[in-house]
Amino acid sequence: MADKYQATWKPTEEDFDKIILPAMQGIAQQCASHMNELQCPPEFIALMLRDFADASENLS
């Protein structure tokens, strides 16, 4: 399903600079904070992100 969206939608440079990049940076900071708070390995955070990605693919 993700392939369908990748083939039909492409962010503008402004979208990337003003929305996507800041969002990615914020998510990375939150993940680092959670990893420090939980004292868990990075693999656990990666698993959480994979689960989120899998769930978001099923929204449409």
N, C-alpha and C positions, 0 to 999 in steps of 0.2 A: 504494500500500500504506500509506503514511503516513496517508492520509485515514481508513482503516479504524481505525487506532489512535487517531487524534484524536477520532473520533466515539464511541469506546467507553471511553476512559480519560481521566481528568482528575486531575491531582495535587491533593492536599489542600493547604491553606495551609501546614501543617507540612512536607509533602514539599517544597514550593517553598522555604520558608525554611531548612530544615535540610539539604536534599540538593541540590536543583536550583540554587539561587542560588550556594551555595559552589562547586559543581562548575563552573558557568559562569565564576565569577570565577577559579578556579584554571586553567581552560583558557585564559582570556584572558591571565593572567600567564605561563603557559608559552609561549604563542604570541609574546608580546612578547619574552620571553627568547630564544626561538629566532630571531626576526627580528633581534635585536641581535647574537647570536652568528654568524649566517650572513651578516649585512649584506645581507639580501635585502629586496626591496620587500614591502609588505603584501599585494599581489596574490598573491604566491607562497604566503603563509600561507593566504590565502583559498582558493586552489586546493586546498591540502592538506586544509582543512576540508571543502570540497565533495566531494572524493574520499572522505573518511571518511564523510560523510553518505550518499553514494551507496552505498557498500559496506554500511553498516549497514541500509539499506532492504532489502537482499537477504538478510539473515540469517534472516528468517522464511519 
